[in-house]
Amino acid sequence: MPPIFISRARRPALTHSVGGLLLVSAIDLALFFLVYLVAVRLSRATIRQLYLQWTSGWWTVPLGAVFSVAIRLVTAGIVVVIAFTLLVTHAATPAQMSSLTRSHSPNFDVLVDSRAMHPGNAYYWLTITLISFVSAGLREELWRGGTLAALRELFPGAFGSRQGQALAIALIAIVFGAGHIAMGLYAAIIAGLLGLMLGLMTVWYQSIWPAVFAHGFIDATSFALMPFVLDRLQGS
């Protein structure tokens, strides 16, 4: 999801209206691409260095869809293993785990207007298309690939090897997770795990594009299910 470097949790980052959402997205994308293009121009980085080559042909989109499911399953598995380990080692009791889950559960209200997240609303459809695949998927994977390329070129001794690239991916994932801290601790941890796996995808395929679509599908399904989850929570 789009990183949220804001402190005002009273108003969603993507505003309350379709017009506001489009305006915020346009400004955000314009500023990002301005900085990105200036950085590329000054660094003279190549398409290959920035992982911009399209390496998987027409498989790129379905590959992203499959990986979006796999990444969700792996992330859920990691969370379950951590929770199970805490319980069996008596590092935390079930009551403490339940309390932590309630107090640190993701707060989507700092990102979107939950009242507008309804399938009959244009705000909902823009969120699961424009926001998920462009503002999040494309923009954030361009940032991840560019940051990885910069670390590798500026500090080849530390990040030039395979182990160094893995370290760079981990550091970038930490920053990515921290960008979601306004949504809560769990959201930041999960975002960090997602960032780690998306970064590994980029290096494995030497291209950001499978990660772009995987990222987009992850966010799109999260937003698409949001109104149904909220309805269930309100009804319980």
N, C-alpha and C positions, 0 to 999 in steps of 0.2 A: 504494500500500500504506500501512497505517497508519504514520505517522511514529514513529520509535523514539528517544526521548530517554533512553536508558539506557546505562550503561557496563558492566554485567555481561553479557558475551557468553556466559557459561557456561550460562545458563539462558534458554530462549526467553521472549520477552515474553508470548506466549500460552500459557505453561505446557506441561505434558506430558500433561494429561488433559482430558477433556470437561468435567468439573465445574470445573476450574480455568479453562478457556477461557471458559465461561459466566460465571463469577464475575468474571474480569478484564474481560470485555466489558461486563458490567452496571455495574461500578464506573466504568469508563472513560466509558461513555455517560451515566450519571447525572451525573457531574461535568461533562462537557461541556455537556449540556443545561441544567444548573443555571446555569453561567456564561453560556451563550448567551442563555437566557431573561431573566436578570437584566440583561444588556447591552442586549437589545432593549427591555426595560421602561424602563430608565433613559434610553436614547437616543430612545425613542418612534419608532424606525425603522418604516417601512411595509413591507408585503409587497413592493411594487415596488422600494423602495430596497434590500432584501435579496435581490432576484432570486428571490423565492419563487413568483412567479406561474407557472402552468402554461401555457406559450405555444404548445406544438406539438401539442396534442390527443393522440390515440391514437398519433401518430407518434413520441412521445417515446421510448418503449422501443426500437423498431427503429432509430430515429435514433441512440440511444446505442450500440447494437450495431454499427452500421455505422461510427460514428466510432471505436469502440474498435479496430477493425481498421485504419482509416486512420491513427490516431495511432501504432499500433505500426509501421506501414510507414514513416511519416514519421520516427519516432525511429530506426528501423534505418537509414534512408537517411542521416540526419544523422551517425550513428556511422560508417557506411561512408565518407562523404565526408571526415570528419575524419581517419580512419585512412589513407585514400588520400593525402590532402594531406600528412600527416606523412611518408609513405613516399616520395612523388615529390619532396618538397623536401629529403629526406635529414635531416629533423629527428629521425627515429627509424629504426632498422633493423628488419627483420622479427624479428630475435631479441629486440630491446628491446620491440617491440610484444607479442610472445608472452609475454615475462616480465611485462610490465605487466598483461596480461590475466589471467595466472595469479595474480599477487599481489594484484590488486584486484577479482577477480571477486566478484559478489554473494554474501554469506554469509547465507543464509536461516535458518540455525540460531539466529540471535539473535532471530528473529521467531516461528518455529513449530518444533515437534518433528518433524523429518524422518522419524523412525521411525514416527510416528503418521499420516503423510500417505500413506494407502493407501485406495483406493476402498471397501474393506470396513470402514472405520473411521468411526464417527460424527464423530470429530474432523475428518476430512478433509471431510465434507459440511458441517459447520458452518463450516469455514474458507472454503469456496467459496460459501457463501450468506450467513450472518450477518456474518462478518468482511468479506467482499468488498463486499457491497452496503449494509450498515448501518454497521459500525464504520469502514470505509474510504470507500466511495462517498458515503453520505449525510452522515456526520459531517464528513468532510474538505471536501466541497463546501459545506456550510453554513459551515464556517470560512472557506473561500476567499471565498465571496460576502459574508459578514459583514465580513471584513477589507477587502475591496475597497470595500464601502459605507462603512466607517469612514474609510478614507483619503480617499475622494472627498468625504465630508461635512466632515471635520475640516480638510482641506487642499485646498479647491476650486481654489485658484490653481495648485497643482502637479499635482493628479490629476483635475480636473474635465473637462478636454478629452479628446478621443479619444486624443491622444498621451499625455496624463497617465494615462489609464486603462491604456494599454499599458505605461507605465512601472510603474504599480502592480502589474499582473499579473506583470511580470518580477521585481519585488522579492519578491512573494509566492511566486513559483516558486522563487526562491533559498532562501528560508526553508524551503519545503516540501522541497526537495532536501536541505538541511542536516539536516532531521529524519530523513533516512534514512542518515546518514553511518555509523551503527553497522553497517550492512550492507555497507559498503565504498564506495570512491570511485566506482566505476562505477555502483553502485546509486543513489548520491546524484545523480550527473549525469543519469542516465536519469529519475529521479524529478523532477528539476528541469525537464527537457524536457517530461515528461508534464504537470506542473503548469502550465507555460506554455501548452500547447495546451488544457488543460481550462479555464483561465482565459479564454482567447480565446473558447472556446465559450460560456461563461457570458455574456460581454459581447455576443457576436453575437446570441444568442437572447434576451438580457435575462431569462435564467432559469437557475437552477442544474440543473434536472432532466435535460436531455440529458447534461450533464457527470456528474451522479450515476450515471446508468446506464452511460455510457461508462467511467467509473472502475470501477464494479462489475464490468463485463464484463472489463476489462483484468486486474483482480486475480483474478477467478474463473478465467479461463483460465490465468493464471500458476500459481495454486495447483493447478488440476486437472492440469496437465502436470508438476508438480513430481516426483511419484513416478516417472514414466516417465523423466524426465531423470536423476534420481538413479540409477535402476537401470542406465541406459545408461553413466553415468559410472563406476559401481562395476564394471561388466562390462568396461570398456575397460582 
